[in-house]
Amino acid sequence: PAATAAAADARLYNDLGGQPGLTRLVDRFWDDLKADARMAPFFVDVNATQFKARLTEQFCEVSGGPCTYTGADMKTAHAGIDVTRADFNALVEVLQRSMDAQGIGFTVQNRLLARLAPMHRDVVNVR
């Protein structure tokens, strides 16, 4: 549903800088996740190349770009990883810092976060 709505409107994709902008954002986000004491433990055994490729696809698709996300659905991707709402919120904080560092404006950030927010239902698996 979110991807369908996003596909009808590529403005967000363009506002995020298209593919080059998303690649820069995801690279920065990965570095910021690994540097954040709350988030780093979740990514110790994660393949950086694969993670960044799938996340770039996902951000591209969700923002209305010409990409198709080829990774696992969020419920499957996070199965076996205990993720609390606090963990999810910490990840969002790191993403916001990464977007700030890339000079992405507040309203553009909020538009992306609004499209990603419904995923929390499939990512948060510890109540």
C-alpha positions as CSV (number, residue, x, y, z in Angstrom):
1,P,0.0,0.0,0.0
2,A,2.7,2.6,0.9
3,A,4.8,1.6,-2.1
4,T,1.7,2.0,-4.3
5,A,1.0,5.4,-3.0
6,A,4.7,6.3,-3.3
7,A,4.9,5.1,-6.9
8,A,2.3,7.6,-7.9
9,D,4.5,10.5,-6.6
10,A,8.2,10.7,-7.2
11,R,8.5,14.1,-5.6
12,L,9.9,12.7,-2.3
13,Y,12.5,10.6,-4.3
14,N,13.6,13.7,-6.1
15,D,13.6,15.8,-2.9
16,L,15.9,13.2,-1.4
17,G,18.3,13.7,-4.2
18,G,17.4,10.7,-6.4
19,Q,19.6,7.7,-6.5
20,P,22.8,9.6,-5.6
21,G,21.2,11.2,-2.6
22,L,19.7,8.0,-1.3
23,T,23.1,6.2,-1.7
24,R,24.8,9.0,0.3
25,L,22.1,8.9,2.9
26,V,22.2,5.1,3.4
27,D,26.0,5.2,3.5
28,R,25.9,7.8,6.2
29,F,23.1,6.0,8.0
30,W,25.1,2.8,8.1
31,D,28.1,4.6,9.6
32,D,25.8,6.3,12.1
33,L,24.1,3.0,13.1
34,K,27.5,1.4,13.7
35,A,28.7,4.3,15.8
36,D,25.5,4.5,18.0
37,A,25.9,2.4,21.2
38,R,22.2,1.5,21.1
39,M,22.2,0.3,17.5
40,A,25.7,-1.1,16.9
41,P,24.9,-4.5,18.6
42,F,22.1,-5.1,16.1
43,F,24.4,-4.8,13.2
44,V,27.5,-6.7,14.3
45,D,26.9,-9.6,12.0
46,V,25.2,-7.8,9.2
47,N,26.7,-7.7,5.7
48,A,27.2,-4.0,5.1
49,T,27.1,-4.3,1.3
50,Q,23.8,-6.3,1.3
51,F,22.2,-4.1,4.0
52,K,23.0,-0.9,2.2
53,A,21.8,-2.2,-1.2
54,R,18.5,-3.4,0.2
55,L,17.9,-0.3,2.3
56,T,18.7,2.0,-0.7
57,E,16.1,0.0,-2.8
58,Q,13.6,0.2,0.0
59,F,14.0,4.0,0.5
60,C,13.9,4.4,-3.3
61,E,10.7,2.4,-3.7
62,V,9.0,4.0,-0.6
63,S,9.9,7.5,-1.8
64,G,8.4,7.0,-5.3
65,G,11.6,6.3,-7.1
66,P,12.1,3.8,-9.9
67,C,13.3,0.9,-7.7
68,T,11.8,-2.4,-6.6
69,Y,12.7,-3.6,-3.1
70,T,14.1,-7.1,-3.4
71,G,14.7,-7.9,0.3
72,A,12.7,-9.8,2.8
73,D,9.5,-8.4,4.2
74,M,10.1,-6.6,7.5
75,K,8.5,-9.3,9.7
76,T,10.8,-12.0,8.1
77,A,13.9,-9.7,8.2
78,H,13.5,-9.1,11.9
79,A,12.4,-12.5,13.0
80,G,14.7,-13.8,15.7
81,I,16.0,-10.3,16.5
82,D,14.4,-8.9,19.7
83,V,13.3,-5.4,18.7
84,T,11.5,-3.2,21.2
85,R,9.7,0.1,20.5
86,A,12.6,1.9,22.2
87,D,15.0,0.2,19.7
88,F,12.8,1.2,16.8
89,N,12.6,4.8,18.1
90,A,16.4,4.9,18.6
91,L,16.9,3.8,14.9
92,V,14.6,6.6,13.8
93,E,16.6,9.1,15.8
94,V,19.8,7.9,14.1
95,L,18.1,8.1,10.7
96,Q,17.0,11.7,11.5
97,R,20.6,12.6,12.5
98,S,21.9,11.0,9.3
99,M,19.3,13.1,7.3
100,D,20.3,16.2,9.1
101,A,24.0,15.6,8.3
102,Q,23.1,15.2,4.6
103,G,21.2,18.6,4.7
104,I,17.8,17.0,4.1
105,G,15.2,19.4,5.2
106,F,12.8,18.8,8.1
107,T,9.7,18.5,5.9
108,V,11.4,16.1,3.5
109,Q,12.5,14.0,6.5
110,N,9.0,13.9,7.9
111,R,7.6,12.8,4.5
112,L,10.1,9.9,4.4
113,L,9.5,9.0,8.0
114,A,5.7,9.0,7.5
115,R,6.1,6.5,4.7
116,L,8.4,4.3,6.7
117,A,6.4,4.5,10.0
118,P,3.9,1.7,9.2
119,M,6.8,-0.8,9.1
120,H,7.1,-0.5,12.9
121,R,4.2,-3.1,13.2
122,D,6.4,-5.7,11.5
123,V,9.8,-4.7,13.0
124,V,8.8,-4.3,16.7
125,N,8.4,-7.8,18.0
126,V,9.0,-7.4,21.7
127,R,6.2,-5.7,23.6
